[in-house]
Amino acid sequence: MNYAATLAVLVVLAFCFPLSVRLGAQVGVPEAVSVSVLGALLTFAAATLLVRWQVGRHRRTMDRLEAARAQVRADPQNPRAYFVGGEHLGALLLRLDRRREASEVIDRYARLGGARESEIVALREALARAQRRQRRAQGREA
């Protein structure tokens, strides 16, 4: 089901609910049953929308990641090639929890002549924070 169909179903459900509760009450269905069914449908709709939103966000992130990788492959000596949409490829990889790959990208970026020192420091600090979080999480598991 696409987004428009999902939205259409939700609009129809929202419009029809008061009518169906009233009709159910006239037929003999208790209002509590009608409300419970509506609650289940709304929970399902909310879960569907949440999952679709998260999948869409992840897909956009992966598209940005591929665009950044393509830029770096096309011009690996250009420090600006490591940025897509204002975000550094290393930061994007850290957000996806790919620390090893992010570390390699940050090191390559640091070796470039035109790379800004402040950006390199910020990326290395973000990498260090991600590694500390991982160690803490592993410590709690043990």
C-alpha positions in Angstrom: 0.0 0.0 0.0 1.4 3.4 -0.9 1.4 6.6 1.2 -1.7 8.0 -0.5 -3.7 4.8 0.1 -2.6 4.7 3.7 -3.7 8.3 4.2 -7.0 7.7 2.5 -7.8 4.7 4.8 -7.0 6.8 7.8 -9.2 9.6 6.7 -12.1 7.2 6.0 -11.6 5.6 9.4 -11.6 9.0 11.1 -14.7 10.1 9.3 -16.6 6.8 9.7 -15.9 6.2 13.4 -18.6 8.3 15.0 -21.1 6.9 12.4 -20.1 3.3 13.0 -20.2 3.7 16.8 -23.7 5.2 16.6 -24.8 2.5 14.1 -23.3 -0.2 16.4 -25.1 1.1 19.4 -28.4 1.0 17.5 -27.7 -2.6 16.4 -26.8 -3.6 20.0 -23.0 -3.6 19.9 -21.7 -2.1 23.1 -19.8 1.2 22.8 -16.8 -0.3 24.6 -16.4 -2.9 21.8 -16.6 -0.2 19.1 -14.0 2.0 21.0 -11.7 -1.1 21.5 -11.8 -1.9 17.8 -11.1 1.7 16.9 -8.2 1.7 19.4 -6.8 -1.4 17.7 -7.1 0.1 14.3 -5.5 3.4 15.4 -2.7 1.5 17.0 -2.2 -0.4 13.8 -2.3 2.8 11.7 0.2 4.6 14.0 2.6 1.6 13.9 2.3 1.5 10.1 3.0 5.2 9.8 5.9 5.0 12.2 7.5 2.1 10.4 7.0 3.8 7.0 8.6 7.0 8.3 11.6 5.1 9.8 12.1 3.1 6.6 11.9 6.3 4.5 14.4 8.1 6.7 16.8 5.2 6.5 16.4 5.0 2.7 17.2 8.7 2.4 20.2 8.3 4.7 21.5 5.3 2.5 20.9 7.4 -0.6 23.0 10.2 0.9 25.7 7.7 1.9 25.9 6.3 -1.7 26.0 9.9 -3.1 28.9 10.8 -0.8 30.8 7.6 -1.6 30.3 8.3 -5.3 31.6 11.8 -4.8 34.7 10.5 -3.0 35.3 7.9 -5.7 35.1 10.5 -8.4 37.4 13.0 -6.7 39.2 11.5 -3.7 41.7 14.4 -3.4 38.9 17.1 -3.0 38.0 17.7 0.7 34.5 19.0 -0.3 33.8 15.6 -2.0 33.5 14.1 1.5 30.4 16.3 2.2 26.9 15.7 1.0 24.0 17.9 2.1 26.3 19.7 4.5 27.1 16.5 6.4 30.5 14.7 6.3 30.7 11.1 5.1 32.3 10.2 8.4 29.5 11.7 10.5 27.0 9.9 8.3 28.8 6.6 8.8 28.9 7.2 12.6 25.2 7.8 12.6 24.7 4.5 10.9 27.0 2.9 13.6 29.7 2.0 11.2 32.6 3.1 13.3 35.4 1.2 11.6 34.5 2.6 8.1 34.0 6.0 9.6 37.5 5.9 11.2 39.0 5.0 7.8 37.2 7.9 6.1 38.1 10.4 8.8 41.8 9.3 8.5 41.7 9.7 4.7 40.1 13.1 5.1 42.7 14.2 7.6 45.5 13.4 5.2 44.0 15.7 2.5 45.7 19.1 2.1 42.6 21.3 2.1 40.8 19.6 5.0 39.9 22.0 7.9 41.4 21.2 11.2 38.3 22.0 13.1 36.2 19.5 11.0 38.8 16.8 11.6 38.8 17.4 15.4 35.0 17.4 15.5 34.9 14.1 13.5 37.5 12.5 15.7 35.6 13.6 18.8 32.4 12.1 17.5 34.2 8.8 16.7 35.7 8.7 20.2 32.2 9.3 21.7 30.8 6.5 19.6 33.6 4.1 20.7 33.1 5.1 24.4 29.3 4.4 24.0 30.1 1.0 22.5 32.5 0.1 25.3 30.0 1.1 28.0 27.3 -0.9 26.3 29.6 -4.0 26.1 30.5 -3.4 29.8 26.8 -3.5 30.8 26.3 -6.7 28.8 29.1 -8.5 30.6 
